[in-house]
Amino acid sequence: MFSASLRAACAALLAAAVVAAVPPAAALPAGPAVDWTASYDGGIANHDEATDTATGPDGSVAVTGSSVRRAGDRDIVTVVYAPDGTRRWQVRFNGKIPNWPAQATWNDVAQNVAFDAAGNVYVTGWTWRGLDSPGTEEDIVLLKYSPTGTLLWKRLYNGPVNRGDFPTDLEIDDSGNVHIAGYSTGGEIGVRYYYESLALKFNPDGAQQWARRYSFEERGDIADSADLDAAGNFVVSGTSTGYNGGSMQDTFTIKYSPDGAVLWTAPNKQTFDTQRSTWDVTVDPGGDVYVLGTDFRDESTRRDLFLFKYSGTTGHLLWRRWWVGPGYSDDFAHYVSTDAAGNAYVAAERGDLNLPMQSADAVTLKYAPNGTLLWSNLFTGPDCSCTGWDGDPQMEVTSTGVAYIALQSQDAKGRYRFTTLKYSPTGSQVWVKRVPIVGSNDLVRAMSLDPQGNVILAGTRTSGAAGTPDQHFDYLVAKLLIG
């Protein structure tokens, strides 16, 4: 293990390299034009928050999120826009059970949205199904809508103990089969319940093909992310918690065949001598698997990023890399993606713990297939009398290695703006683009690329005085013209 002094020296050198790699914001081009923006106001309780977006084969844009009906009562609302920004349809899902008391509250919370090749829209989330028998608490809900917004079917998943079941990721294969990763209450030990990792597969007609659960010694396992390979194998990665004091964690990755057979699990046995948590997983064009996360290894460097690469065939660990941010900082992983050549790109954030207020800078890394760090960039927005937040990054990478990063970023007046960065394959920052919306704070939650390569941003716009009846939360969508 490296000594603290050696790590500090390396961090200082890295900081110098990172700063030198990024030109001043004023020297960069203004970025692409904003083709259109759109918002959604549910008009009931002034609280509508988008969680995910996806683009269809014709360039349509779907956004899903949660809309408050009244205190403690949310619905899943999905909105679809044409490529020119015209709203095609919107639909509200309320999972209330018939014949239950009218005063009961029913929470329905959106998680993911995706298109299939035919333009159908799939939405996952969870729905409250009542407390105690015959209630089953939170169940996973899967909704399929036609290209015109008709609900084709609804499916629920309730685990074996009638407790909480939650989705975390959604993937659609080329045949229209639906794959869901998540976690589900597995049982009770003493006075606590523990979660098990969950993988589900449904066919295009909504028939459940299989459900697979994973539990390492009933410690607590959550599937955080998932991806499909070209053969339709489903790769799930997550975090196992060791309850020997409550804080030790390790990562796990499982590869399932199209019929649900476990092809491999990595690592084969958790050691629980770390505080390591998974954030994202992706499969490269050759079928190998990258797992990204955060690891608390040393008080001198706090939380660091890790990237593991596994053989897609055997699950054997090919290599592992850690990235230690400059200075005394916490480094949090967010997304990993690959280009056509198998290079891996990482989107993360770095929080400087020496500052009196919370702050974050966006981190972007590129690794070669053999694990060599090709470049690293740190983005810091304009100075302001605020926290200086440039974090919570989203990422999309093209097949040629162009990386787009979307941020929750504060401008010079401290207001949050939809902010997008473009990096060339060699790591040069090409431009930075802020979407100007007057009189609001705009928090980006998701991004996607349409078939023409244009950037779609989705999130939540807040306006009005905080904590008052005048405060509004609305969906916000923006399209940047790239192609």
N, C-alpha and C positions, 0 to 999 in steps of 0.2 A: 504494500500500500504506500502511496506517496506520502511524504511528510507534509505537515501543514505549511512549512516555509516554502517547500518546492511548489506546492499547489498555489500559494499566494504569488510566487514569482511567475508561474505559468499564466495565472489569471491576469496579472499586470500586462504581460506581453500580449495576451489575447485582447485585452481591452484596447491597447494601442492599435492592434491590427484591425479590430472592428471599427473603431472610430475613423481610421484612415480609409476604410473601404466604402464609406458612405459620404457622398458629396453633400454640401449644405442644401437644405430644402429649397432655398431661393434660386439655386443654380439648376434645378430640375425643371423639365417641361411641365406645363400645367396639367397634363393628363388628358384623358378622353372626354368627349362630351357626354353629358347626362341625357340619355335619350328620353326617359320619362321617370316620374316618380308617382306613386299611388299610395293611398292610405285606406285603412278600414277602421271605422268607428262603429262598434256594435250598438251604440245608442241606448244602452240599458243602464249600466253602472259606470260608464266612462273608464272601463279597465279592460283593455284588449292587448294581449302580449303575444307576439309571434315567436315561434320556437324553431321553425325549420322551413326551408324552401327547396324546390327542385324544378328542373326544366324538362319539358316534354320533347318528343321527337320533332315536333313542328315549331319549337321555340316557345310554346306556352309556358307560363310561370305559375306554379302552385305555391301557396304559402299557407301553413297551418299554425295554429296556436290556440290559446285559451281565452275565453271571453266571459267576464263575470256577469252572471244574471242577477245575483244578490249576494250578500255576505255568505261565504262558505259554499257558494253554488256557482260552478263554472261549467261552461259548455266548450266543446271542441268546434272551432270554426275554421273552415277551409275555404280559401278564395283562389280562383284561377283567373289569370289574365292572359289575353292574347299577346302575341309578340309586340304589338304596338302600344301595349299598356291598357287597352280597353278591358274592363272587367267582364269576363264571360259568365261566371256564375259564382255564387257563394252558398254555403250550406252550413247549418248549425246542427250539431249532434248533441242531444240530451239523453243520457242513459238512464233516466228515471224508470224505476220498475213499476209497472201498472199495479194499482190497488194498494200501494204503500201510502202512508199518511201524506196528505197534501203539504204539510208543513215541513216534511223531511227535506234536507239539503242533499244535492247530488252533484258531487264533484266529477267533472270529466276533463282530463288534462292531456293535451296533445304532446307528442314527443317527436315523431318523424313523419315525413311525407316523401313519396317517390312515385315516378311514372313507370309504366311498362312500355313495351315497344308499340303497343296499340293506342297509347294515349290515355289509358285508364289511370286513375289516381288512387294511391293507397295511403292510408293514414293510420298510424299507431299512436296509442296513448294508454291511459288507464282510466277506469270508470269505477266509481264507488257503488258497491252493491249491497250496502247495508251492514249493520253491526250485529254479530251473533246470529245464530241460526234463526231463519233460513238465510241470513245475509252471509256474504263471502268477502266483505271488505273490498279492497282494491283488486280489480281484475284487469288483465291486459285486454284491450279492445283493438280489433283490426277492422277497418272500414275500406270497402272498395267502391269507388265512384266511376261511372262511365265518363267518357270525354265531355259529355254535356251536363254532368253533375248529378245524375240519377244514382241513388244508393243501390248498388247491385246486391251487396250482401254485407252482413255484420257478423263477426266471430269474436267470441270471448274465450279467454283461457283463465281457468281457476285452478290453482295448485292443490296439492293433496290435503292441506290442513285448513283451507278456507280462510287464509290470511292474505297479506299483501303480495301482489304479483305486478311487476313493473317492466316495461320495455326500455331498452337503451339504444337499439340500432335496428335498422330495417334495410334489407337488400332484396332486389328483384332479379331473378336470373333471366336469361334470354328466352326461356319458355314461358315466362310469366309466373313461375313459382315464387312464393313469398317466404322469406326467411326473416325471423325475428330473434334478436338476442336480448337478454334481460336477466332478471333475477326474481326468485320466487321463495316465499317462506317455506322452509323445509321441515321445521319442527321446533321444539322447545327444549332448552337445557336449563334447568333451574327456573329462574324467573325471566329468562330472556329467550326470544326467538332468534333463530339464525336463518340466513338466506342461502339459497343454492343457486349456482349459475344455471341459466335456462337457455335452450336453443329450440326454436319451433320452426316447422316447415308446413306451409299450406299450398295446395295446388291452385291454379287460376280460378277454380270454381268455389274455393273456400273450404275444401275438405282438408282437415288436418292430416298430414302425412306422418308426422312423428313429432314427439317431444322428448328432448334429452336434458337430463339434469346432471349437474356435477357438484359434488360436495367432498372436500378434503377433510375428513375426520370431523364433520359437523362443526367446522370452525366459523364459517361465514364466507361465502363466495359470491361475487358479483361480476357478471359479464359486462364489461364497460364498452366494448366495441366489437365489430365484426366486419368480415369482407368475404366475397366469393371469388374463387379462382375461375379460370376459363373452362374447367371441366365441371363446374357446378358444385364443387366441394365448398363447405361452409366453415370458415375459420373464425373462432370466437376467442377473444382474449379478455382477461379480467384480473381481479385482485382477490386473493385469499387473505383473511385476517386470522392471526393466531391469538387466541384469547388467553395468553399467559401474561396477564397484566393489561392486555387490551390494545396495545399500540403497534405490535409487530405485524408486518404485511409482506406478502410476496406475490409475484405475478404468475399467472398460468395462461396457457394457450392450448386450445383443443381444435383439431381438424376433423370434421365430420364428412363422410361421403354423402352423395346425393340421397342414399337410402337411410341415412342416419347412423351408420356404423362409425365408431371412433377409430380413426386412422392412426392418430398419435396424440399424445399429451406431453406438453413441455412446460416447465420442468417436470420430471417424473415424480419428484417429491419436494415439497416446499421445506425450506430450512427455517423460516421465520426468524432469521437473525438480522433482518433489515426492516426498513420502513419504506418499502418499494410498492408503488401503485401504478397500474396500467391506465393509460389515457386513450390510446388509439392503436389500431392494427391495420395493416394493409398488405395485399399480396401483389408482388411485382409481376411483370409479364412472363417471367420464367416459372412462376409458381412458388417462389420463396417468400417467406413471411417476415415482415418487419413489425416489431412491437416497440411502442414508444411509451415512456412513462417518467415518473419523478421518483427520486431516491434520496432519502435523508441518510447520508453516510458519515458525516463529520460536522461537528459544530462549527469548525473554522470556515467551511464553505456552505453550510446549511444544505438546502435542497438542490440537487443537481439533476440534469436530464440523463436518461439512459435510452439507448437504442440497441435492441437485440435483433439479430438476423438468424432465422431458423431455416433449415432445408425444408422445402415444401414436401419433399418425398418422405423423409424419415423423421422430421422434427428435431434433428440434431442441431445444436447451437453452432452456427458458423462463425460468428464473432459477436462481440458486444463492445459498445463504446459509451463513455460518459462525457458529458459536456459540463464544464464548470464555468459559470458566468463570472465576469470581472467583479472584483471587490467582494464585500460581504453582502451576499444577496441570496434570495430564494428564487430558484429557476423552476418554472412550472411548464410541463409539456402540454400540448393541445392536439396537434394533428401531425400525421406522417402520410406522405404520398410518394409515388414513384413516377418517373417518366418512362418512355419506351425503351431506353437503354438500361433500365434497372437502377438508376441513381435514386437515392432516397432524399426527400426534402422534409425538413422538420419546421413546424411553426410552434413557437413557445413564447413565454414572457419571462422577464427578469425583474424582480422587485428589489430595489436597493434598500437594505435594512438600516443604513446609516442616516437616511433622511428622516426628518421629524414627522412627516406625513406619508401615508401610503402612496406608492407610485409604481408604475410598471413601464417597461420598455419592451418593444416587440423584438423577438429573436427569430432569425431565419437561418437555417443550416442546410448544407448540401453535402451528402456523403456519396462516394463512389461505391459500386457494387462490392468492392473488397474491403469497405469500411474506412477508407481514407477520407478525412474531412477536406473537402474541396474548397469550401468557403463558408464564412459566417458573417452575418450582418446584424447590427443592432440599430433599431429605429427609435429615435427620441423626437417627439413633437416639439412645437414652439414653446419657448419659456412662457410661463404664466404664473400668476399668484394663486396656484391651485395645487392639486396633488400631482399633476403632470402624468396623467394616466394614458398609456398607449398600449393596451393589453387586450386580453380575451380574443386572440387572433383566430380567424378562420383561414382556410387555405384551399386553393385549387391550383393544380399543376398540369400544364399541357403535355402532350406526348413529346414535344421537342424540348421541354425543360424550362419553359417560361413559368415563373411562379407568381401568383397573385395572392396577396395577403390582405384581408379585411380586418379592421381594428375598431375597437371602441377607443376613440382618440379625442383628446381635448384640444381645442384650438387656443389661440392666444388669449381669449377671454374666458377660458375655462369651460366652455360649452362642449358637450360631446357631439361629434359629427361622424357620420358614416365615412370612413377613411380607408382607401385602398392603395396598396403599394404594388408596383410591378418590378420584378427582378428578372434580368436576362439570365440565360443559362450559365453565364460566367460569374454571376453574382452582382453585376452592376445594377444599381437602383435606377430604373428608367424614368419613373415618375411617381408622384404621390398625388392622389385626388381626394378632395373632401367634397361631399355632397352638401351644398348650402340649403338649409331649411331654416326659415326665419322664426325666431321665437320658440325654440324647442331644444331639447336634448335628445339625441338620436343614438340608440344603442344597437349596433349590428349584432345579430345572433346567428346568422347563417349566410352562406353564399353558394353560388353554383355558376357554371358556365353553360350557355346555351349552345346549340349545334354550330352556330356561326362564331363561337368564341367570345361572345359578349359576356360581361360580368353582371350577375344578378346579386343584389344585396337585399337582405330582409332582416327586420328587427322591430324595435319598438320606439315610437316617438312619444316623448313626454312633454306636456305643456301645462301651463297654469301654475299657480303657487303650490308648492309641495305641502302635502298634508291638509289641503283644503278641498271643499267640494268642487272647486274650479280645476283641480288637477285632472288631466286626461292622460290615458295611456292608449295609444292606437297602433295598429300594424303600420309599418312603413316599408315600402319596396322601392328600389331604384335599379335602373338598368343603365350600365355604362357601355357606350358603343366602342367596341374593340375591333370586331371583324369588318 
